[in-house]
Amino acid sequence: MAFASIRALPEHFRDQLIDVVIKVEEFATREQLDSVGIESRWQLTGLYEGRPIDEQSLWDSGDLPPVITLFRQPLIREWRETGVDFAALIHHVTIHEAGHHFGLSDEDMHALEEAAEEN
């Protein structure tokens, strides 16, 4: 489902995500939770780890590829609690984390989502 979300993006964005690794884990690690200031492993559904495009340089070397991780158990819990379509939830979280690759903050993405809902 996450790969389908990426494939559905316009080519310009899709091409810039070609080297981003997408993986699924049951839960975030303590280090991942701490990196975003979240206490409960049930509260983190996805995470982008890497250097955003606007901070990358041709001169960088030795960096690991950026990674989008989806956390299976928290996603299932959110799906069950909200009743939202599971594919729509995966799409939302995947695109949200991909937004971090483009240098967007959580606040930027929330503002974009709100603006889109108003239209």
C-alpha positions in Angstrom: 0.0 0.0 0.0 2.9 2.4 0.8 4.5 1.7 -2.6 1.1 2.3 -4.3 0.9 5.7 -2.6 4.4 6.7 -3.9 3.6 5.4 -7.4 0.4 7.6 -7.4 2.4 10.8 -6.9 3.2 13.0 -9.8 6.4 11.9 -11.6 8.4 15.0 -10.4 7.9 13.9 -6.7 8.1 10.2 -7.4 11.5 10.6 -9.1 12.9 12.4 -6.0 11.8 9.5 -3.8 13.5 6.8 -5.8 16.3 6.3 -3.3 14.1 6.4 -0.2 13.8 3.0 1.5 10.3 2.1 2.7 10.0 -0.5 5.5 7.5 -1.8 8.0 8.2 -2.6 11.6 5.9 -3.7 14.4 6.8 -0.7 16.6 9.2 2.2 16.8 12.4 1.7 18.8 13.0 3.8 22.0 15.5 5.8 20.0 13.0 6.5 17.3 10.4 7.6 19.8 12.9 9.8 21.6 13.9 11.5 18.4 10.4 12.9 17.9 9.5 13.3 21.6 6.9 10.6 21.8 6.6 8.4 24.9 4.2 5.6 23.9 5.1 3.2 21.1 1.4 3.1 20.2 1.4 6.8 19.2 3.9 6.7 16.3 2.5 5.4 13.0 5.3 6.5 10.7 8.7 8.1 10.7 11.1 9.7 8.2 14.8 9.3 9.0 17.3 11.0 6.7 18.4 14.3 5.3 15.7 16.3 3.5 16.4 17.1 -0.1 17.0 20.8 0.6 19.9 19.8 3.0 21.5 17.4 0.6 24.6 18.2 -1.5 26.4 16.6 -4.4 29.5 16.5 -2.1 27.8 14.4 0.6 29.1 10.8 0.7 28.8 7.9 3.1 25.2 8.8 4.1 22.8 6.0 4.4 19.7 6.4 2.2 16.7 8.1 3.8 14.1 5.7 5.3 10.3 5.9 5.7 9.2 3.4 8.4 5.6 2.5 8.9 4.8 1.0 12.3 2.3 -1.8 11.8 0.7 -2.2 15.3 0.0 1.5 15.8 -1.4 1.7 12.3 -3.7 -1.2 13.0 -4.8 0.2 16.3 -5.6 3.6 14.7 -7.5 1.9 11.9 -9.6 -0.1 14.4 -10.2 3.0 16.7 -11.1 5.4 13.9 -12.7 3.1 11.3 -11.0 5.0 8.6 -10.2 3.0 5.4 -6.9 1.2 6.0 -5.5 2.0 2.6 -6.4 5.7 3.1 -4.6 5.6 6.5 -1.4 4.1 4.9 -1.6 6.6 2.1 -1.9 9.5 4.5 1.0 8.4 6.7 3.3 7.5 3.7 2.7 10.8 2.0 3.1 12.7 5.3 6.5 11.0 5.9 7.5 11.6 2.3 6.8 15.3 2.9 9.6 15.4 5.4 11.9 14.2 2.6 11.0 17.4 0.8 11.8 19.5 3.9 8.2 20.1 5.0 7.6 20.3 8.8 4.6 18.8 10.5 3.1 22.2 10.7 3.5 22.8 7.0 1.8 19.6 6.2 -1.1 20.2 8.5 -1.6 23.6 6.9 -1.5 22.1 3.4 -4.0 19.4 4.5 -6.4 22.0 6.0 -6.2 24.2 2.8 -6.9 21.2 0.7 -10.0 20.3 2.8 -11.3 23.8 2.4 -11.2 23.6 -1.4 
